[in-house]
């Protein structure tokens, strides 16, 4: 998934060009690698505890309050499936020995009409931000949801419109076998 963002190191601003998220079983957390132009990738570890708070804060940003409640679930599921279909396979961002790595201890969410900016902070003062419009945010949330399924983490933080897509895929998989 591609996302634009910055990381502040001293007075220098580094742009994150792409992100790769993967679940690391031995750590029981998500390893998020961010590609940086002319520098080593940045690694941010996301814990289940952090995501348990972040996901419910992001979901309402995608929901249209003007949609009738009985149509909202269908519309959200359709938009999520379209975002998933639009996700293009890319070579994963690979962390290197020289990569800066830290655990996110907090996250700031800033919104405007077109996008959401997430700024992850470490206890030692490091931070990294990235900006996502609705489609990339849906794609990123879809990736995180998929990692939740693989991790066997509780899916209570996820709305039904994402879980419905998961059930559809599982049903198709069972039917094909």
C-alpha positions in Angstrom: 0.0 0.0 0.0 1.4 3.4 -0.8 1.1 6.4 1.5 2.8 9.7 1.7 4.2 11.0 4.9 7.1 12.4 6.9 9.3 11.5 9.8 11.1 14.1 11.8 14.7 13.4 12.8 16.2 16.5 14.3 15.3 19.3 11.8 15.3 16.9 8.8 12.0 15.7 7.3 12.0 12.3 5.6 9.2 11.3 3.3 7.7 7.8 3.6 6.8 6.6 0.1 5.3 3.2 0.7 4.3 1.0 3.6 4.4 -2.8 4.1 2.7 -4.4 7.1 3.2 -7.9 8.3 2.5 -9.9 11.4 5.5 -11.2 13.2 4.4 -14.2 15.3 7.4 -14.2 17.7 6.8 -10.6 18.6 2.9 -10.9 18.5 2.7 -7.5 16.8 2.6 -5.8 13.4 5.8 -4.8 11.7 5.2 -1.7 9.5 8.1 -0.9 7.2 8.1 2.5 5.5 10.1 3.2 2.4 12.1 6.4 2.5 13.7 8.1 -0.5 17.5 8.0 -0.3 17.6 6.4 3.1 17.0 3.1 4.9 13.4 2.1 5.6 11.8 3.1 8.9 10.3 0.3 11.0 7.4 1.0 13.3 6.0 -1.8 15.5 2.2 -1.7 16.1 0.9 -3.6 19.1 -2.6 -5.1 19.4 -3.2 -2.7 22.3 -2.4 0.3 20.0 -4.5 -1.0 17.1 -7.4 -1.8 19.5 -7.7 2.0 20.1 -6.7 3.2 16.6 -9.1 1.1 14.4 -12.3 2.3 16.2 -11.1 5.9 15.8 -10.5 5.5 12.1 -13.7 3.6 11.1 -16.1 6.5 11.6 -14.0 8.6 9.3 -15.0 6.3 6.4 -18.7 6.1 7.3 -21.1 8.5 5.7 -23.6 9.7 8.3 -26.1 10.8 5.5 -26.6 7.2 4.3 -29.7 5.5 5.6 -28.7 2.9 8.3 -30.1 -0.1 6.4 -28.1 0.9 3.3 -24.9 1.9 5.1 -23.7 -1.6 5.7 -24.1 -2.6 2.1 -22.5 0.6 0.8 -19.5 0.3 3.2 -19.0 -3.4 2.2 -19.1 -2.5 -1.5 -16.6 0.4 -1.0 -14.3 -1.9 1.0 -14.4 -4.6 -1.6 -13.7 -2.1 -4.4 -10.7 -0.8 -2.4 -9.4 -4.3 -2.0 -9.8 -4.9 -5.7 -8.0 -1.7 -6.5 -5.0 -2.7 -4.4 -2.0 -3.4 -6.7 0.6 -5.9 -5.8 4.0 -4.2 -5.1 7.4 -5.5 -4.0 7.3 -5.3 -0.1 9.4 -2.6 1.7 12.3 -4.5 3.2 13.8 -3.4 6.5 17.6 -3.3 6.7 20.1 -3.6 9.5 20.5 0.2 9.3 16.7 0.8 9.6 15.5 2.9 12.5 13.0 0.8 14.5 10.7 1.6 17.4 7.4 0.7 19.0 4.5 3.2 18.5 3.4 4.4 22.0 0.8 6.9 20.8 -0.8 8.1 17.6 -2.3 11.5 16.6 -5.1 11.6 14.0 -5.6 14.8 12.0 -8.3 15.0 9.4 -9.3 17.4 6.6 -11.9 17.1 3.9 -9.8 14.9 1.7 -7.4 12.9 3.9 -6.4 11.6 7.3 -2.9 12.0 8.7 -1.7 9.5 11.2 1.4 10.4 13.3 2.9 7.6 15.2 5.1 8.5 18.2 7.8 6.6 20.1 8.6 7.1 23.8 12.0 8.5 22.8 10.5 11.3 20.7 10.8 9.8 17.3 7.7 10.1 15.1 6.5 9.2 11.6 3.4 10.4 9.8 1.6 9.4 6.7 -1.4 10.9 4.8 -4.1 8.7 3.3 -7.2 9.6 1.3 -10.2 7.3 1.7 -9.2 4.6 -0.8 -5.7 4.0 0.6 -7.1 4.2 4.1 -9.6 1.5 3.3 -6.8 -0.6 1.7 -4.6 -0.2 4.8 -7.5 -1.1 7.1 -8.2 -4.1 4.9 -4.6 -5.2 5.2 -4.7 -4.8 9.0 -7.9 -6.7 9.2 -6.4 -9.5 7.2 -3.5 -9.6 9.7 -5.9 -9.7 12.6 -7.5 -12.8 11.0 -4.1 -14.4 10.5 -3.0 -13.5 14.1 -6.2 -14.8 15.5 -6.6 -11.6 17.4 -10.1 -10.6 18.6 -12.0 -8.9 15.7 -14.3 -7.0 18.0 -12.9 -3.7 16.9 -13.9 -4.3 13.3 -17.3 -3.3 11.8 -19.5 -5.9 10.2 -18.9 -4.4 6.7 -15.3 -5.6 6.9 -16.1 -8.9 8.6 -18.7 -9.5 5.8 -16.0 -9.4 3.2 -14.0 -11.9 5.3 -16.9 -14.3 5.5 -17.5 -14.0 1.7 -13.9 -14.9 1.0 -14.0 -17.8 3.5 -17.3 -19.1 2.0 -15.8 -19.0 -1.5 -12.7 -20.8 -0.2 -14.8 -23.6 1.3 -16.9 -23.9 -1.8 -13.8 -24.3 -4.0 -12.3 -27.1 -1.9 
